[in-house]
Amino acid sequence: RMQRTDPSIPTVSTSAQASAWLSQAAPTWRRLPGDDSDASDVESLGGEDVLVGYGAEGSDIDAGMGSSLLCGTSTQAGGFWQLAGTSRALASAPIARHLRRKHFREVVTILGDKWVEAPCMVLVPPAIPEDGPSKVKGKMRSRTSVPCASQWSGGPMGPMATFRIERIHAPLIKDVFLSNGMRPTTGLDWLVLWSGPRMRDGTYEGLHEFQKVNHFPCSTELTRKDKLWTHFNKAAKNCGEDAFDFVPKTYVLPDQAEQFKKHYAAAGGTIWIVKPHASSQGKGIFLLQDLSDLPSHGKVVVSQYVHNPLLIQGLKFDLRIYVLVTSFDPLRAYVYREGLTRFASKPYSTDPEHLGDVYRHLTNYSINKKAENFIENQKLQADNVGHKWSLSALNRHLRHVGIDVDVMWTRIMDLIVKTLLSVEPIISRKTREQMIHGNCFELYGFDVLVDTDLKPWLLEVNLSPSMQADSPLDLKVKSSLISDTFNLVGLRNVDRQTATTSRLRSRLLQLKKASGEEEEENSETPPSLDKLNEADLKMLAYALDEVDRCQNFIRLYPTRSAIRQYEPITKNRRPAEAYRAQLLASLMYGPSLDSSPSTYGKLGQPSLPACGEHSHCAALLPGSRSAVDGGDAPAVAAVVVSSSSSASASAAGADRGGGARRGEERQLDVAAAAAGAGARGVEAAARRLLARACRPPARPEAVADAVAAWLRQSTG
């Protein structure tokens, strides 16, 4: 901006160079209108008033939250969380990765032929032409006309991968899949299912191990405003209200109508905001000016209005932060480095005559894009122009006006982890009841408001954040997010025989589970790997394997420091709920986590940790696309590997664990392997046989014997 008025100002290519030049040239700055931090920064570009942020366009190369994806700098190190202790964090990363891979190989060795070595597909965002993306019916598209072959690590294993999209309009999801050589299907042979909020009944039944679904059972416990407030109340009673003070005082009506009316009368002058309990895109939201305005029927959520939001050039804004959960049993969560900053389209005001103006008080893009003065982002690199910015642009602007973004982001990460931990028990319990394998993942959209004290407030959590693009900025951020999401989740395109084997084995394991034949959880401390059941071993293998595919995601949980910090929340869990989390933490970080509770940080007052001492302090190695562990190098694992396990597991069908493997489990293996070797009609015939053989009081071994006998006769 300064160069446009003074050509003598030198060109700088990084924010560090810009800061160095500005510190030397500060006395001779040629101030532009609005360069004061408390003034309006509005330029007239093309005859329109456009919101423009401070900082060089597209030059942020930070490796933390708000690191730019717009200049191809996602692999650069430096910036946001590169504080004290960086050298130790970077030096420990190769060691942590080596030990993680070592433990992974040990787990896979014990699994033996139950583990399929299937390489993950590597998805890339659709290419955006040099002349910019095209618009189809008002939406930005990448104009990728000919699908390219997807890149596999180690080469493709199976037929062309398929996907299914149902109950939702997600054009960017479809574009990413098609541009990577996948094809749509309406059948049940899909590799990944992307569904809207309401999943079909029975979707989770009969999935084989390699299929992926974008929702967990009971995910609405987190995304419905009334249910989320109930879980926060429960967690606050156990950990103290200060630990969960990032949600304003809330009442669910009509259930708490009398309590709200008393509070409303006592707190005169307080502004309240009314929201439907299960809606999105700002529908039905208004500021309450009189009790008579409350709806007479239907459930609503009424919360105290955050009256002091942080403003930029007089406008209110919120942050759309993308959080990926790959497991709730135990919790494994990641946050995406880039996101969106969404502005209201009129200056903020709490004057009575302005309380009904949604363009002043709501930041939802779906509402503000209808405003007459709304300015859409038109240029990919100009990510700080208009009423929607990238998080990179926000960070640059806030640093320029002297705001400590490190403190702000540390508090936001604390909010996200506590929110996920509050619903982990119920979602993990429902997942265990309905699932055999770890088929589910969830990409949430956290909407966060920051006030003038840099305190974050959780507005809502979106179950199905919009996957449409109305601007080049939307297209770049969301297409990169989608491809990185599926790379982290891990899409394994196995051949038809392996898929058939896995599907039949899944059904047999479900029968075993339904008949109460599940193996009891090992209570041994420390547990021995070769005494763990198949489900726990595969959970460990997938958890260890996915860490190396973080790319532009930052690991939030579990990390060594996060487990310590949030122990007051998790310590009261029932043994069945905490078992898997303890198992994973033991394998990754060893017995050093058995510290006294007094060493844990206060939940209500998170402090800014040194880089490498907190899960939120992940950096990126130069030239690497994997998140560094940030000092979380595993200690000697508390999970013990038996000296004889490797040899005993190497032989297929051997009696693993010194005879611990049951006879019926061996029969399940034989039946499933035979099914995979048969013709395509084997599965349908096996279904009919199972329907006859599974009537009570049939036992799993009897079913396995029947399937094996039928296969011998039918396949010779």
SEMINU-272901 format. One line per field, with one value per residue (C-alpha): residue number from 1; residue in three letters; x, y, z. Coordinates in steps of 0.1 Angstrom, whole numbers, plus 5000, padded with zeros to 4 digits. Layout:
N
num: NUM,... $
residuo: ala,... $
X: X,... $
Y: Y,... $
Z: Z,... $
END
This chain:
716
num: 1,2,3,4,5,6,7,8,9,10,11,12,13,14,15,16,17,18,19,20,21,22,23,24,25,26,27,28,29,30,31,32,33,34,35,36,37,38,39,40,41,42,43,44,45,46,47,48,49,50,51,52,53,54,55,56,57,58,59,60,61,62,63,64,65,66,67,68,69,70,71,72,73,74,75,76,77,78,79,80,81,82,83,84,85,86,87,88,89,90,91,92,93,94,95,96,97,98,99,100,101,102,103,104,105,106,107,108,109,110,111,112,113,114,115,116,117,118,119,120,121,122,123,124,125,126,127,128,129,130,131,132,133,134,135,136,137,138,139,140,141,142,143,144,145,146,147,148,149,150,151,152,153,154,155,156,157,158,159,160,161,162,163,164,165,166,167,168,169,170,171,172,173,174,175,176,177,178,179,180,181,182,183,184,185,186,187,188,189,190,191,192,193,194,195,196,197,198,199,200,201,202,203,204,205,206,207,208,209,210,211,212,213,214,215,216,217,218,219,220,221,222,223,224,225,226,227,228,229,230,231,232,233,234,235,236,237,238,239,240,241,242,243,244,245,246,247,248,249,250,251,252,253,254,255,256,257,258,259,260,261,262,263,264,265,266,267,268,269,270,271,272,273,274,275,276,277,278,279,280,281,282,283,284,285,286,287,288,289,290,291,292,293,294,295,296,297,298,299,300,301,302,303,304,305,306,307,308,309,310,311,312,313,314,315,316,317,318,319,320,321,322,323,324,325,326,327,328,329,330,331,332,333,334,335,336,337,338,339,340,341,342,343,344,345,346,347,348,349,350,351,352,353,354,355,356,357,358,359,360,361,362,363,364,365,366,367,368,369,370,371,372,373,374,375,376,377,378,379,380,381,382,383,384,385,386,387,388,389,390,391,392,393,394,395,396,397,398,399,400,401,402,403,404,405,406,407,408,409,410,411,412,413,414,415,416,417,418,419,420,421,422,423,424,425,426,427,428,429,430,431,432,433,434,435,436,437,438,439,440,441,442,443,444,445,446,447,448,449,450,451,452,453,454,455,456,457,458,459,460,461,462,463,464,465,466,467,468,469,470,471,472,473,474,475,476,477,478,479,480,481,482,483,484,485,486,487,488,489,490,491,492,493,494,495,496,497,498,499,500,501,502,503,504,505,506,507,508,509,510,511,512,513,514,515,516,517,518,519,520,521,522,523,524,525,526,527,528,529,530,531,532,533,534,535,536,537,538,539,540,541,542,543,544,545,546,547,548,549,550,551,552,553,554,555,556,557,558,559,560,561,562,563,564,565,566,567,568,569,570,571,572,573,574,575,576,577,578,579,580,581,582,583,584,585,586,587,588,589,590,591,592,593,594,595,596,597,598,599,600,601,602,603,604,605,606,607,608,609,610,611,612,613,614,615,616,617,618,619,620,621,622,623,624,625,626,627,628,629,630,631,632,633,634,635,636,637,638,639,640,641,642,643,644,645,646,647,648,649,650,651,652,653,654,655,656,657,658,659,660,661,662,663,664,665,666,667,668,669,670,671,672,673,674,675,676,677,678,679,680,681,682,683,684,685,686,687,688,689,690,691,692,693,694,695,696,697,698,699,700,701,702,703,704,705,706,707,708,709,710,711,712,713,714,715,716 $
residuo: arg,met,gln,arg,thr,asp,pro,ser,ile,pro,thr,val,ser,thr,ser,ala,gln,ala,ser,ala,trp,leu,ser,gln,ala,ala,pro,thr,trp,arg,arg,leu,pro,gly,asp,asp,ser,asp,ala,ser,asp,val,glu,ser,leu,gly,gly,glu,asp,val,leu,val,gly,tyr,gly,ala,glu,gly,ser,asp,ile,asp,ala,gly,met,gly,ser,ser,leu,leu,cys,gly,thr,ser,thr,gln,ala,gly,gly,phe,trp,gln,leu,ala,gly,thr,ser,arg,ala,leu,ala,ser,ala,pro,ile,ala,arg,his,leu,arg,arg,lys,his,phe,arg,glu,val,val,thr,ile,leu,gly,asp,lys,trp,val,glu,ala,pro,cys,met,val,leu,val,pro,pro,ala,ile,pro,glu,asp,gly,pro,ser,lys,val,lys,gly,lys,met,arg,ser,arg,thr,ser,val,pro,cys,ala,ser,gln,trp,ser,gly,gly,pro,met,gly,pro,met,ala,thr,phe,arg,ile,glu,arg,ile,his,ala,pro,leu,ile,lys,asp,val,phe,leu,ser,asn,gly,met,arg,pro,thr,thr,gly,leu,asp,trp,leu,val,leu,trp,ser,gly,pro,arg,met,arg,asp,gly,thr,tyr,glu,gly,leu,his,glu,phe,gln,lys,val,asn,his,phe,pro,cys,ser,thr,glu,leu,thr,arg,lys,asp,lys,leu,trp,thr,his,phe,asn,lys,ala,ala,lys,asn,cys,gly,glu,asp,ala,phe,asp,phe,val,pro,lys,thr,tyr,val,leu,pro,asp,gln,ala,glu,gln,phe,lys,lys,his,tyr,ala,ala,ala,gly,gly,thr,ile,trp,ile,val,lys,pro,his,ala,ser,ser,gln,gly,lys,gly,ile,phe,leu,leu,gln,asp,leu,ser,asp,leu,pro,ser,his,gly,lys,val,val,val,ser,gln,tyr,val,his,asn,pro,leu,leu,ile,gln,gly,leu,lys,phe,asp,leu,arg,ile,tyr,val,leu,val,thr,ser,phe,asp,pro,leu,arg,ala,tyr,val,tyr,arg,glu,gly,leu,thr,arg,phe,ala,ser,lys,pro,tyr,ser,thr,asp,pro,glu,his,leu,gly,asp,val,tyr,arg,his,leu,thr,asn,tyr,ser,ile,asn,lys,lys,ala,glu,asn,phe,ile,glu,asn,gln,lys,leu,gln,ala,asp,asn,val,gly,his,lys,trp,ser,leu,ser,ala,leu,asn,arg,his,leu,arg,his,val,gly,ile,asp,val,asp,val,met,trp,thr,arg,ile,met,asp,leu,ile,val,lys,thr,leu,leu,ser,val,glu,pro,ile,ile,ser,arg,lys,thr,arg,glu,gln,met,ile,his,gly,asn,cys,phe,glu,leu,tyr,gly,phe,asp,val,leu,val,asp,thr,asp,leu,lys,pro,trp,leu,leu,glu,val,asn,leu,ser,pro,ser,met,gln,ala,asp,ser,pro,leu,asp,leu,lys,val,lys,ser,ser,leu,ile,ser,asp,thr,phe,asn,leu,val,gly,leu,arg,asn,val,asp,arg,gln,thr,ala,thr,thr,ser,arg,leu,arg,ser,arg,leu,leu,gln,leu,lys,lys,ala,ser,gly,glu,glu,glu,glu,glu,asn,ser,glu,thr,pro,pro,ser,leu,asp,lys,leu,asn,glu,ala,asp,leu,lys,met,leu,ala,tyr,ala,leu,asp,glu,val,asp,arg,cys,gln,asn,phe,ile,arg,leu,tyr,pro,thr,arg,ser,ala,ile,arg,gln,tyr,glu,pro,ile,thr,lys,asn,arg,arg,pro,ala,glu,ala,tyr,arg,ala,gln,leu,leu,ala,ser,leu,met,tyr,gly,pro,ser,leu,asp,ser,ser,pro,ser,thr,tyr,gly,lys,leu,gly,gln,pro,ser,leu,pro,ala,cys,gly,glu,his,ser,his,cys,ala,ala,leu,leu,pro,gly,ser,arg,ser,ala,val,asp,gly,gly,asp,ala,pro,ala,val,ala,ala,val,val,val,ser,ser,ser,ser,ser,ala,ser,ala,ser,ala,ala,gly,ala,asp,arg,gly,gly,gly,ala,arg,arg,gly,glu,glu,arg,gln,leu,asp,val,ala,ala,ala,ala,ala,gly,ala,gly,ala,arg,gly,val,glu,ala,ala,ala,arg,arg,leu,leu,ala,arg,ala,cys,arg,pro,pro,ala,arg,pro,glu,ala,val,ala,asp,ala,val,ala,ala,trp,leu,arg,gln,ser,thr,gly $
X: 5000,5028,5046,5015,5022,5060,5079,5111,5100,5118,5101,5102,5093,5088,5071,5104,5120,5090,5093,5131,5126,5097,5117,5144,5122,5095,5103,5099,5068,5045,5012,4982,4947,4937,4971,4963,4952,4921,4911,4891,4913,4891,4905,4886,4894,4874,4850,4839,4847,4867,4878,4916,4939,4974,5004,5019,4995,5002,5035,5029,5050,5043,5041,5014,4977,4971,5001,4995,4986,4983,5019,5030,5047,5030,5063,5083,5094,5093,5069,5040,5049,5086,5094,5118,5128,5124,5158,5150,5116,5131,5160,5136,5113,5134,5138,5101,5093,5118,5104,5068,5076,5094,5063,5041,5061,5059,5021,5018,5041,5018,4987,5003,4980,4952,4969,4968,4997,4977,4993,4973,4961,4977,4951,4961,4938,4924,4946,4935,4942,4964,4935,4917,4888,4856,4821,4793,4760,4777,4801,4839,4851,4886,4878,4896,4881,4902,4906,4943,4954,4957,4991,4996,5025,5039,5014,4977,4964,4928,4904,4895,4884,4848,4830,4794,4779,4744,4720,4743,4755,4793,4807,4843,4843,4833,4858,4887,4877,4872,4905,4923,4909,4880,4846,4811,4788,4753,4761,4776,4811,4823,4856,4845,4810,4804,4770,4749,4739,4712,4728,4707,4697,4721,4748,4774,4763,4784,4812,4845,4877,4888,4856,4854,4824,4824,4802,4805,4773,4757,4779,4750,4759,4786,4768,4733,4735,4712,4730,4764,4754,4743,4777,4794,4773,4783,4820,4819,4805,4835,4862,4850,4830,4862,4875,4845,4839,4843,4805,4782,4756,4729,4694,4675,4639,4612,4628,4646,4621,4615,4652,4658,4630,4644,4679,4665,4647,4677,4703,4687,4704,4720,4716,4705,4707,4682,4691,4672,4686,4695,4699,4728,4738,4724,4687,4663,4689,4680,4688,4661,4646,4615,4604,4573,4596,4605,4589,4558,4567,4597,4631,4655,4688,4691,4726,4741,4754,4792,4790,4827,4839,4872,4866,4886,4878,4846,4834,4826,4842,4845,4868,4859,4884,4885,4890,4895,4887,4899,4888,4867,4877,4903,4902,4926,4921,4939,4934,4939,4965,4944,4908,4885,4878,4842,4831,4798,4790,4780,4797,4790,4766,4745,4723,4687,4678,4705,4698,4676,4701,4716,4743,4758,4756,4758,4790,4775,4786,4753,4736,4761,4767,4731,4741,4744,4778,4793,4826,4836,4872,4882,4920,4936,4967,4947,4934,4930,4906,4868,4845,4861,4899,4921,4934,4969,4956,4940,4973,4992,4968,4966,5004,5006,4983,5001,4979,4995,4982,5002,4981,4949,4956,4967,4934,4915,4933,4924,4888,4888,4903,4880,4850,4860,4868,4834,4816,4842,4826,4791,4803,4829,4803,4779,4808,4817,4781,4777,4811,4836,4864,4875,4856,4845,4860,4846,4855,4840,4837,4843,4830,4849,4845,4873,4866,4887,4905,4915,4892,4877,4840,4826,4796,4788,4802,4791,4786,4788,4807,4800,4821,4811,4833,4821,4855,4891,4900,4873,4884,4920,4915,4887,4902,4935,4916,4897,4927,4947,4918,4916,4953,4954,4924,4941,4921,4934,4921,4924,4915,4881,4893,4907,4875,4853,4874,4872,4835,4827,4851,4834,4800,4813,4829,4796,4779,4805,4800,4762,4765,4786,4817,4839,4873,4875,4898,4932,4936,4973,4995,5016,4998,5016,5011,5008,4979,4958,4928,4927,4906,4930,4960,4945,4936,4972,4985,4962,4969,5007,5005,4984,5007,5032,5004,4995,5007,4989,4972,4985,4980,4959,4953,4969,5003,5024,5016,4979,4974,4989,4971,4936,4939,4915,4888,4897,4906,4870,4862,4851,4878,4860,4860,4896,4912,4920,4932,4956,4968,4976,4993,5013,5026,5034,5048,5056,5052,5065,5029,5022,5028,5009,4978,4995,5019,4990,4982,4951,4923,4907,4938,4959,4993,5014,5037,5072,5074,5077,5059,5023,5004,4996,5032,5037,5060,5070,5104,5119,5110,5087,5049,5046,5039,5068,5061,5073,5093,5068,5094,5081,5099,5104,5070,5050,5034,5056,5064,5069,5102,5085,5057,5076,5085,5051,5033,5053,5037,5002,4976,5001,4988,4997,5002,5011,4977,4956,4940,4907,4897,4867,4889,4910,4879,4868,4901,4898,4862,4871,4902,4882,4855,4880,4894,4861,4841,4821,4790,4805,4794,4757,4756,4774,4748,4720,4739,4746,4709,4700,4730,4728,4695,4699,4714,4741,4777,4802,4824,4794,4787,4824,4823,4792,4807,4840,4821,4800,4831,4849,4819,4813,4849,4864 $
Y: 5000,5024,5016,5027,5063,5062,5042,5047,5022,4989,4956,4930,4893,4882,4896,4895,4918,4941,4944,4951,4979,4994,4995,5015,5038,5044,5081,5088,5067,5083,5077,5068,5077,5052,5041,5048,5016,5033,5049,5036,5018,5021,5027,5036,5009,5008,5033,5011,5012,4980,4966,4963,4949,4958,4937,4925,4905,4868,4871,4853,4822,4813,4776,4779,4789,4813,4801,4811,4784,4810,4813,4777,4782,4755,4737,4766,4768,4799,4824,4820,4793,4794,4808,4796,4760,4757,4741,4714,4708,4705,4684,4659,4655,4628,4609,4610,4599,4570,4557,4561,4540,4515,4510,4509,4480,4461,4464,4454,4424,4411,4416,4394,4385,4406,4437,4446,4467,4490,4523,4554,4575,4609,4635,4670,4700,4706,4729,4765,4779,4809,4830,4822,4798,4797,4803,4778,4792,4818,4792,4791,4760,4749,4740,4706,4691,4658,4639,4630,4597,4599,4594,4564,4558,4526,4523,4516,4483,4480,4492,4529,4543,4553,4579,4587,4620,4621,4644,4674,4698,4697,4706,4711,4676,4662,4683,4671,4634,4637,4655,4627,4600,4588,4581,4586,4556,4551,4516,4503,4497,4532,4539,4571,4584,4622,4627,4655,4658,4632,4598,4569,4543,4513,4532,4520,4483,4460,4485,4468,4481,4504,4524,4559,4579,4616,4615,4597,4583,4609,4638,4662,4660,4685,4706,4711,4742,4728,4695,4712,4735,4704,4688,4720,4723,4687,4693,4726,4709,4685,4709,4743,4769,4789,4760,4763,4801,4805,4800,4829,4822,4802,4789,4763,4773,4763,4739,4767,4794,4804,4805,4827,4851,4856,4863,4886,4907,4908,4917,4948,4963,4930,4921,4886,4867,4841,4811,4781,4749,4731,4755,4770,4799,4824,4814,4825,4844,4878,4901,4900,4934,4923,4890,4891,4885,4850,4823,4807,4772,4753,4749,4779,4787,4821,4834,4866,4887,4894,4931,4939,4921,4929,4952,4958,4992,4993,4959,4928,4895,4859,4831,4799,4773,4738,4709,4673,4644,4610,4592,4597,4564,4576,4613,4622,4657,4681,4718,4732,4760,4781,4792,4822,4855,4866,4902,4919,4944,4974,4991,4975,4994,4985,5015,5005,5015,4992,4960,4947,4951,4917,4932,4948,4919,4887,4876,4847,4849,4835,4866,4894,4885,4898,4933,4961,4971,4936,4932,4897,4887,4888,4881,4850,4868,4897,4877,4908,4926,4926,4912,4877,4873,4843,4836,4846,4880,4884,4875,4900,4927,4921,4920,4953,4970,4955,4926,4895,4868,4841,4845,4847,4814,4796,4804,4794,4760,4755,4762,4736,4708,4713,4714,4680,4664,4674,4652,4625,4600,4599,4599,4573,4551,4553,4546,4514,4503,4507,4502,4474,4494,4530,4540,4575,4609,4644,4678,4704,4741,4760,4795,4816,4853,4872,4901,4932,4912,4886,4861,4836,4828,4797,4807,4773,4741,4732,4696,4700,4732,4746,4730,4756,4784,4819,4834,4825,4826,4801,4778,4778,4773,4747,4726,4724,4716,4688,4671,4674,4660,4628,4624,4625,4602,4577,4563,4528,4515,4478,4452,4435,4403,4422,4443,4412,4394,4424,4429,4393,4394,4425,4409,4379,4401,4419,4386,4378,4411,4408,4373,4387,4369,4400,4397,4415,4446,4439,4454,4446,4475,4480,4460,4437,4443,4406,4403,4431,4422,4429,4461,4477,4467,4482,4514,4518,4510,4536,4562,4559,4558,4589,4613,4613,4625,4657,4680,4714,4701,4707,4679,4690,4658,4636,4651,4648,4682,4681,4649,4664,4697,4682,4654,4671,4666,4630,4616,4610,4589,4553,4527,4515,4550,4558,4524,4531,4567,4554,4526,4551,4576,4548,4536,4571,4588,4561,4561,4596,4608,4593,4627,4640,4661,4691,4694,4699,4734,4752,4745,4779,4800,4786,4802,4806,4776,4775,4760,4723,4720,4721,4703,4737,4746,4723,4736,4723,4711,4729,4709,4686,4684,4666,4683,4682,4666,4698,4680,4652,4625,4592,4579,4542,4529,4515,4490,4460,4440,4403,4389,4360,4379,4388,4352,4338,4364,4359,4326,4329,4310,4305,4304,4339,4350,4315,4299,4330,4331,4313,4285,4303,4333,4310,4297,4333,4339,4307,4316,4352,4343,4317,4342,4366,4340,4331,4346,4378,4359,4345,4375,4373,4336,4340,4366,4341,4314,4337,4347,4310,4301,4331,4323,4320,4302,4299,4306,4324,4293,4274,4302,4302,4264,4267,4294,4275,4243,4260,4277,4244,4229,4259,4267,4232 $
Z: 5000,5008,4975,4956,4969,4972,4946,4966,4992,4986,4977,5005,5001,5037,5068,5086,5060,5061,5099,5097,5071,5090,5123,5106,5085,5111,5115,5078,5071,5047,5064,5043,5053,5080,5090,5126,5144,5157,5124,5096,5070,5039,5004,4973,4948,4916,4930,4959,4996,5003,5036,5033,5061,5070,5059,5026,5005,5006,5023,5056,5058,5094,5103,5129,5127,5099,5079,5043,5018,4990,4980,4981,5014,5034,5039,5052,5088,5110,5124,5147,5172,5165,5199,5226,5224,5186,5181,5206,5190,5155,5167,5185,5155,5136,5168,5176,5140,5142,5175,5163,5132,5153,5175,5144,5130,5163,5164,5127,5133,5161,5139,5113,5084,5100,5089,5052,5039,5016,5007,5011,4982,4979,4968,4955,4951,4916,4895,4892,4857,4854,4842,4874,4883,4864,4877,4873,4885,4906,4923,4918,4900,4892,4855,4857,4826,4824,4856,4863,4878,4915,4930,4953,4975,4961,4932,4930,4945,4934,4908,4903,4937,4941,4962,4971,4980,4995,5013,5007,4980,4981,4947,4959,4974,4941,4922,4944,4940,4902,4896,4915,4893,4915,4902,4917,4925,4939,4951,4983,4969,4977,4993,5010,5018,5022,5037,5050,5087,5086,5079,5066,5092,5089,5071,5096,5094,5072,5064,5057,5073,5045,5039,5054,5065,5073,5104,5138,5153,5176,5163,5169,5206,5196,5169,5184,5206,5233,5236,5236,5264,5284,5281,5290,5322,5331,5325,5344,5375,5375,5366,5377,5358,5350,5329,5305,5306,5268,5263,5274,5300,5282,5287,5267,5263,5271,5296,5315,5308,5344,5353,5323,5331,5366,5352,5325,5351,5375,5348,5334,5304,5294,5257,5249,5216,5205,5183,5171,5188,5155,5126,5106,5083,5108,5102,5129,5150,5165,5194,5221,5229,5248,5263,5241,5211,5223,5201,5217,5204,5195,5212,5212,5229,5246,5254,5268,5240,5238,5240,5235,5203,5188,5158,5127,5112,5131,5119,5139,5127,5136,5127,5109,5121,5106,5131,5119,5143,5131,5163,5195,5210,5219,5209,5180,5168,5144,5135,5100,5097,5074,5076,5070,5087,5081,5086,5093,5065,5086,5116,5149,5172,5202,5200,5204,5169,5155,5175,5148,5120,5113,5090,5121,5146,5126,5108,5088,5052,5040,5055,5048,5011,5005,5018,4993,5004,5007,4989,4977,4974,4937,4938,4952,4965,4979,5009,5031,5008,5012,5038,5039,5047,5053,5088,5075,5066,5100,5117,5097,5104,5141,5145,5126,5151,5181,5191,5206,5182,5201,5232,5212,5193,5224,5241,5210,5209,5246,5237,5209,5230,5259,5236,5221,5254,5268,5242,5238,5263,5247,5211,5218,5235,5206,5182,5201,5200,5163,5148,5145,5127,5128,5097,5108,5107,5111,5097,5120,5114,5147,5147,5173,5183,5200,5223,5231,5259,5234,5251,5226,5227,5210,5189,5174,5159,5124,5116,5078,5070,5036,5008,4982,4968,4960,4956,4947,4984,4992,4964,4974,5012,5009,4981,5000,5032,5015,4999,5032,5051,5031,5030,5068,5072,5048,5018,5011,4977,4982,4956,4954,4970,5001,5004,5002,5028,5051,5047,5055,5085,5097,5097,5115,5142,5146,5152,5178,5194,5194,5211,5239,5229,5228,5245,5278,5279,5293,5328,5331,5339,5319,5292,5269,5232,5223,5248,5232,5211,5173,5176,5201,5180,5149,5167,5178,5143,5126,5153,5149,5111,5105,5124,5095,5071,5090,5061,5069,5100,5135,5160,5190,5209,5221,5228,5259,5272,5262,5281,5312,5309,5304,5329,5353,5326,5318,5352,5363,5332,5338,5332,5300,5286,5295,5286,5250,5256,5283,5260,5232,5255,5271,5238,5224,5255,5281,5319,5324,5321,5356,5372,5402,5394,5410,5381,5356,5344,5355,5331,5335,5329,5300,5298,5266,5266,5251,5216,5219,5253,5240,5213,5198,5193,5163,5136,5102,5092,5062,5031,5051,5050,5083,5116,5140,5174,5191,5218,5222,5215,5229,5260,5265,5259,5288,5265,5266,5234,5243,5232,5216,5199,5167,5159,5168,5148,5116,5108,5093,5114,5143,5178,5188,5224,5237,5230,5239,5205,5206,5183,5169,5160,5138,5122,5114,5097,5076,5065,5057,5037,5017,5010,4996,4973,4958,4930,4931,4940,4972,4993,4984,4990,5023,5034,5028,5046,5076,5078,5083,5105,5129,5145,5183,5200,5173,5183,5161,5157,5143,5118,5108,5103,5082,5060,5056,5047,5021,5006,5003,4984,4962,4952,4952 $
END
